[in-house]
Amino acid sequence: MKRLIIPLCFVAALLSGCRSKSDTGQNAFPEGFMTQSDSQRVAFIMANATPDSTARFIINAALGKVKGAKIDTLATATLYAYEHYRDQELSIFSDAFDGYMSSLPLGEKMKVYLMSGKSDPQNLGLQLGLEYVSNIREGSKTVKEIDSELAAFKDACAEDSATYKRFVKGFKAALKADQGKDLAPDVYERYANMEE
């Protein structure tokens, strides 16, 4: 499939919602874009951007991070992409979607999981906790960075303390299973027995 050459600002708009240099409030999306269905919005993005950019657009728009665009139902938008990409493009989209989602801050990752409808809300905290050790490893995170992320996540769970408690249980279990491997000793020592 031939791809259109698209302006740099459009790509930036997909990822961050930038405004044009004239800052007139106009964005790179066509007129009436916000009145279209999620499937129509994704179809437009798929026709004008690479599969990895489409994956990031869907997640960012669902989180409200793209100015001039939104995704109302993450499951619908994602399903449309999965049904319409083929072969290598489908693989690129899938890998980019999973990779980008796993790199999100814990609070945003929790929102995406909830919006996707794929995660059991009762076990979501546990799942996030188990996955977080890999996130620490891949990002080579320091204790200071982890403290900051955990504080932000605890704030995001303010009205759902059970999810935070399950997260801590999952995080501690993953740390104990990982002990002696490749995490810095100070990370293990600080969090392996943290309070729930």
N, C-alpha and C positions, 0 to 999 in steps of 0.2 A: 504494500500500500504506500502510495506516495504521500509524504508529509508536506504540509505547507511551511514555508519559511515564515516565522512569526517574529515580531519585534521583541526586543529584549524587555521592554517595559511590560509586555503582555505576560511573559514568563514570570517576571517579578510579581506581577499582579496575581498570578495563579498561586504563588507561594506566600506572598505577604500582603497583597492588597494595596500595592503602591499606587500613587496618583501619577498622572502624566506630568511632564516638566512644567506645563502651563498651570498646573494645579487648579484647573477649572472645575474640578469635581467630577469630570468625566472619567470613566474607567475603560478598560480594554474589552469589556463585554458588550455584546450587541444590545440594541434597544429591546426592551421587554424581557431581558434575561431573567430578571427576578420574578416574573410572572409565569415562567416556564416550570414544568415539572422537574423533579430531580433527574429523571431519566433524560429529559431533553437537555438539561444543563451538562450532564456528564457526556452525552453524545457530542455536544459542541466542543467540550474540552478534549475529548478523544480525537476529534477530527483536526484539532489545532495544536496538540501538544504530544509529547512522548508518553508512553505508558507510566514511567516513573513519576513524571510531573502530574499526570492524572491521579495517581494514587495519593500524592501529597495534597493535591487540590481537594480531593474528596474529604480527606481527614481534616484539613485546615478549614474548609468551608463548613463542615459539620460542627466544628468547634467555634465557629463564628470569627475566624481569624482572617478571612478574605473579604476585603472591602468590596461591596458591589456584588457579592455572590453569597449564596448559602446553600446548604444541603439540609433539607428538613428531616429526611429519613435515611440514615446512613445505610441501613440494610438494603434499601431500594437502589441507592446510588451504586453501592458496591456490587450488587447482583447484576446490575446493567453492564458494568464493566466486565465482570466475569463471563457474562453471556455473549459479549460482542468482541472481545479480544480473542485471538487465536494464536496457537503455537508459541513462538518466542515472545511475542508481545504480551500474551497472557502470563507467561513465566516472569517477565520483567515487572509487570504490574503487580503480581502476587508477591514477589520478593520485596519490591519497593514498599508496598502497603504494610507488610509484616515488619520490615526493617524500620520504617519510619514510625510506626505505632510503638514499637519496642523502645525507640529512642525518646519518646515523649516524657515529660515530667509525670510523676506518679498520678497527680490529680487529673491531668488531661488524659492520661492513659485509662484511668478508671472511667472517665466520661465516655471515651470511645468504646470501651468494652460494654458499658451499659447501653449506649446508643445502638450498638451492633445487634444486641439481643442474643448474642451467642453465649454469653457467660451467665451462669447461675448467680444471681445477686447475693445469695447466701454464701457462696464460695469465692466470690470475687476478691475479697481481701486476701484470702489464703493464696489464691493464684498469683496475685500481684506480688505478694511477699516471696513466694518461691521463685518468681522470675527476676526479682530485683537483684539477686546476687550476680546473675549473668550481666545485668545492666551495669553494675559496679565494675565488674571485670572488663567488659568491653569498653567502658568509658574511662578506665583507669582512675576512678573517682577517689578523692581524698576523704578523710574523715570529715573535714570541714564542709565539703560539697554534699556528702551524705547527710550530715546534720541539717543542712539547709533544706534539702529535698524532703527529709522526713518531717521537718517542722511544717513545711508548706502542705505536705500530704495530710498531716494531722489536722491542719486548719480546714482543708478541703473536706475532711470527714467529720467536721465539727458536729453535724446533726446526725451522724451515723457512726457512733463510737464502736459499734460491733464490727464494722468493716475494718476500722483501724486495728482493733484487737486481733482480728483474723490475719491481717497483714503482718503484724508483728510475729504471730505464731509461725506463719509461713516463712518469713524472713529468717527467724532464728533456726528453724528446721533446716533450711537451705544452707545457712552458715555452718551448722554443725556437720552436715553431710559433706561440706566442702573443706572442712578444716584440714590444714596441712597441704593443701594444693597450692593454688597460685594467688590467693588473696593476701594482701599485706597483713601481717600479724596484728597490727593496731586496729584494723577493721574488725577482725574476728573478736579480739579482746573487748572492744567497745560495745559491740552489738549482739554478741551471742547470748548474753543474759539480760538484755534490755527489758525494762518493765513494759507490760502490756497495759 
